[in-house]
Amino acid sequence: MAAGDVVLRVPTSLMLSLHVGPAASQSPVASLVAADPLLRATPTLGLALLIAHESLQGSASTFAPYLKVLPSSFDVPLSWQPSDLEPLREAAPPVFTRAVNGWRMALKQYAYLAHKAAREPQGFGKHFPVTNDPKANHDPARPLFSLSLFRWALATAITRQNEVPAAAAADSTLALIPLWDMCNHSNSKDTDTSFVAAALNEASSSSLEVSSGGALECRAMRDIAKDEQVYIFYGERPNSDLLLYSGFVPALQPEDASSASLLDALSANPYDRLPTPLTWELEVRHKNLQIGRF
């Protein structure tokens, strides 16, 4: 395959999203999200609900074959046990804080959704049952919208979601893109990494496009040999983001970055020196840091 050739093409009819693909018109989740201010304001949560709903449909879901091959668990902190977070407390306190906050937010979101389902048994609860009590008009054999299902759906969303153009959602929407989202990551800007074969970078109009036929195309950035793995570029993210939202940390990461508060360095009580609670964030991009100079 030569540089510039299409590696794969995914039509919008195969994408799982609230605003493009079959779920946009066939799933009740789109209208449920549109009617709820919190869900409207949290696109990733809305996508996670859609994923959970399709999972609850089992083999009746249009996306059943795709959902069946997705991982049953993810390596992101959201899927870890609380004890698994402890090493981050000492090794990377800011990342530990973000991971714990992610857990807390997920629990709050599920509590909100479960309460909503119980409060609206003929509306939201009809599609996201949290009880199999026949008195609540739920099928005892039907799977429930459990916390474990929600965590899995939310982890699926945060690890696989991508923005795609959508006229119905202020020009773009979040979507899962089957097959393409199964490609591993490599930093396409690292010219020494010869196995970088394809990049889908939202910042590059030449590598991410939705064709006139309604399909996302992934094109090779260089020649690809037979049996060679095709990689995509997950974007310019520091290791902390890759750990939190993708579940891995590359051995070499030119895009890595760290942040430190200068207020903490100035004084134990920085407000003694500064009249206003200003906060500066110092970003150190490792690729530009020279030994002995700062």
C-alpha positions as a printed Julia matrix, in Angstrom:
294×3 Matrix{Float64}:
   0.0     0.0    0.0
   1.43    3.37  -1.03
   1.44    6.63   0.88
  -1.84    8.43   0.34
  -3.84    5.25  -0.18
  -6.96    4.67   1.91
  -6.2     2.19   4.68
  -9.8     1.89   5.8
 -13.05    3.72   5.32
 -15.83    3.69   7.94
 -19.22    5.02   6.8
 -21.33    6.98   9.25
 -23.92    4.21   9.03
 -21.53    2.08  11.11
 -20.75    4.72  13.74
 -22.3     4.63  17.18
 -23.37    8.14  18.1
 -26.32   10.2   19.23
 -26.17   12.42  16.14
 -24.88   10.3   13.26
 -25.48    6.7   12.25
 -28.54    4.54  12.88
 -28.78    5.24  16.62
 -29.4     8.93  15.93
 -32.82    8.1   14.53
 -33.57    4.67  15.98
 -32.44    4.84  19.61
 -34.64    6.41  22.32
 -31.46    7.57  24.07
 -31.07   10.53  21.71
 -34.36   12.06  22.85
 -33.72   11.16  26.51
 -30.39   12.97  26.4
 -31.88   15.96  24.59
 -34.53   16.32  27.31
 -32.07   16.3   30.23
 -29.93   19.42  30.89
 -27.13   17.46  32.59
 -26.89   14.87  29.84
 -26.98   17.54  27.14
 -24.09   19.33  28.82
 -21.99   16.15  29.21
 -21.46   14.59  25.76
 -19.28   11.74  27.01
 -21.97   10.76  29.53
 -24.58   10.8   26.78
 -22.42    8.55  24.61
 -21.84    6.2   27.55
 -25.61    5.94  28.04
 -26.03    5.06  24.39
 -23.38    2.35  24.7
 -25.05    0.97  27.83
 -28.46    0.96  26.13
 -27.15   -0.91  23.1
 -25.51   -3.42  25.44
 -28.81   -3.92  27.25
 -30.43   -4.78  23.91
 -28.17   -7.8   23.51
 -28.37   -9.47  20.11
 -31.24   -7.17  19.14
 -28.84   -4.24  18.91
 -27.61   -3.19  15.48
 -24.18   -2.86  17.07
 -24.18   -6.26  18.81
 -21.31   -7.7   16.69
 -19.17   -4.64  17.41
 -19.95   -4.53  21.13
 -19.21   -8.24  21.39
 -15.57   -7.78  20.37
 -14.91   -4.8   22.63
 -12.81   -5.42  25.74
 -14.79   -6.59  28.76
 -12.59   -4.37  30.93
 -10.19   -1.49  30.43
  -6.89   -0.5   32.02
  -7.96    3.07  32.76
  -8.07    4.08  36.46
 -11.87    4.26  36.28
 -11.83    0.46  35.98
  -9.21   -0.12  38.68
  -9.88   -1.25  42.21
  -9.37    1.46  44.86
  -6.19   -0.27  46.06
  -4.78   -0.04  42.53
  -4.83    3.74  42.8
  -2.52    3.85  45.8
   0.79    3.72  43.85
  -0.26    6.92  42.08
  -0.6     8.75  45.4
   3.17    8.86  45.88
   4.38    8.52  42.29
   2.12   11.13  40.69
  -0.1    13.03  43.16
  -1.8    15.25  40.52
  -2.7    12.18  38.46
  -3.91   10.41  41.61
  -6.19   13.35  42.35
  -7.61   13.35  38.83
  -8.15    9.58  38.96
  -9.98    9.78  42.3
 -12.07   12.68  41.05
 -12.96   10.6   38.01
 -14.17    7.82  40.29
 -16.22   10.25  42.36
 -17.77   11.82  39.3
 -18.69    8.43  37.85
 -20.39    7.41  41.11
 -22.29   10.7   41.26
 -23.39   10.29  37.65
 -24.63    6.76  38.22
 -26.47    7.82  41.38
 -28.17   10.58  39.39
 -29.11    8.2   36.57
 -30.32    5.43  38.9
 -32.48    7.92  40.81
 -33.82    9.25  37.52
 -34.68    5.71  36.39
 -36.51    5.01  39.66
 -38.32    8.34  39.5
 -39.34    7.91  35.85
 -40.24    4.19  35.49
 -42.24    4.77  32.31
 -39.67    7.11  30.8
 -35.96    6.89  31.51
 -36.42    3.83  33.71
 -38.16    1.94  30.93
 -34.96    1.96  28.91
 -32.52    1.83  31.83
 -34.12   -0.48  34.43
 -32.42   -0.51  37.83
 -34.83   -3.06  39.34
 -36.35   -6.27  38.03
 -39.37   -5.98  40.28
 -42.44   -7.05  38.23
 -44.46   -4.43  40.12
 -42.35   -1.8   38.39
 -43.32   -3.28  35.01
 -39.84   -4.65  34.38
 -39.07   -8.02  32.88
 -37.35  -10.1   35.6
 -35.15  -11.7   32.94
 -34.01   -8.41  31.46
 -30.47   -7.19  32.27
 -30.3    -4.23  34.61
 -28.58   -0.89  34.26
 -26.08   -1.68  36.98
 -23.09    0.28  38.26
 -20.74   -2.26  36.66
 -22.45   -1.84  33.29
 -22.29    1.94  33.61
 -18.59    1.89  34.51
 -17.87   -0.35  31.53
 -19.88    1.87  29.18
 -18.22    5.02  30.51
 -14.75    3.47  30.19
 -15.63    2.41  26.65
 -16.64    5.97  25.83
 -13.61    7.73  27.31
 -11.14    5.32  25.71
 -12.7     5.18  22.24
 -14.7     8.37  21.61
 -13.77   10.72  18.81
 -15.29   13.86  17.38
 -16.84   13.55  13.94
 -18.65   16.17  11.87
 -22.4    16.3   12.47
 -24.7    19.04  11.29
 -27.26   18.05  13.93
 -24.85   18.71  16.81
 -23.3    22.13  16.23
 -20.92   20.8   13.56
 -19.45   17.9   15.57
 -20.42   15.05  17.86
 -18.8    12.2   19.76
 -18.89    8.78  18.21
 -17.43    5.31  18.38
 -15.88    4.35  15.06
 -15.77    0.55  14.67
 -12.58   -1.02  13.34
 -10.67    2.27  13.2
 -10.84    2.59  16.98
  -9.15   -0.8   17.3
  -5.87    0.53  15.9
  -3.05    1.05  18.37
  -1.39    4.39  19.0
   1.94    5.68  17.81
   3.23    9.23  17.7
   3.14   10.04  14.0
   5.55   12.93  14.46
   8.34   10.57  15.55
  10.09   10.02  12.24
  12.41    7.46  13.79
   9.47    5.14  14.43
   9.25    3.37  11.11
   6.05    1.5   11.96
   3.98    4.7   12.01
   1.76    3.94   9.07
  -1.37    6.05   9.39
  -2.44    9.02  11.42
  -5.9    10.34  12.17
  -5.21   13.63  13.85
  -8.12   16.01  14.37
  -5.72   18.93  14.01
  -4.69   17.84  10.52
  -7.29   18.23   7.8
  -5.24   16.04   5.5
  -5.52   12.97   7.72
  -9.02   13.11   9.18
 -11.96   13.63   6.9
 -15.54   12.62   6.4
 -15.95   12.06   2.72
 -18.84   13.32   0.63
 -20.3     9.83   0.87
 -20.55   10.07   4.67
 -17.49    8.03   5.61
 -14.39    8.58   7.67
 -11.23    7.75   5.76
  -7.88    6.78   7.16
  -5.01    7.27   4.72
  -1.46    6.01   4.9
   1.13    8.67   5.57
   3.83    6.45   4.05
   4.13    3.13   2.24
   2.84    0.18   4.26
   4.34   -3.25   3.8
   2.33   -6.46   3.75
   1.44   -7.74   7.24
   2.66   -4.49   8.82
   0.57   -3.16  11.69
  -1.29    0.07  11.02
  -1.12    2.65  13.79
  -3.07    5.83  14.36
  -2.19    8.96  16.31
  -4.27    9.54  19.45
  -3.36   13.21  19.56
  -0.86   15.38  21.38
  -1.42   14.17  24.91
   0.88   13.94  27.93
   1.42   10.59  29.62
  -1.06   11.51  32.36
  -3.89   11.85  29.84
  -2.93    8.66  28.05
  -3.01    6.79  31.36
  -6.31    8.28  32.51
  -8.17    8.08  29.22
  -6.45    5.34  27.23
  -4.94    3.09  29.89
  -1.31    3.04  28.84
   1.9     5.05  29.0
   4.35    4.92  26.06
   8.01    4.17  26.76
   8.97    7.22  24.69
   6.59   10.16  24.57
   7.82   13.41  22.97
   4.48   15.02  23.78
   4.76   14.39  27.52
   4.29   17.37  29.8
   4.21   18.17  33.49
   2.7    21.05  35.41
   3.67   22.69  38.69
   2.14   25.54  40.65
   4.57   28.41  41.16
   2.51   29.56  44.13
   3.48   26.42  46.03
   7.13   27.14  45.38
   6.95   30.78  46.46
   5.61   30.28  49.95
   3.95   27.83  52.27
   1.18   30.41  52.41
   1.39   32.06  48.99
  -1.49   34.44  49.72
   0.79   36.24  52.24
   2.81   37.49  49.26
   0.14   37.86  46.6
  -2.91   40.1   47.09
  -5.08   38.05  44.78
  -5.47   34.26  44.45
  -3.67   34.0   41.14
  -2.4    30.65  39.98
   0.27   30.11  37.39
   0.73   26.81  35.7
   4.21   26.04  34.49
   4.21   23.54  31.69
   7.41   21.72  31.01
   7.46   19.96  27.69
  10.12   17.33  27.98
  11.09   17.43  24.35
  12.15   21.09  24.71
  13.89   20.78  28.07
  17.7    20.99  27.86
  19.84   19.5   30.58
  21.32   22.24  32.77
  19.1    24.94  31.31
  15.55   25.95  32.07
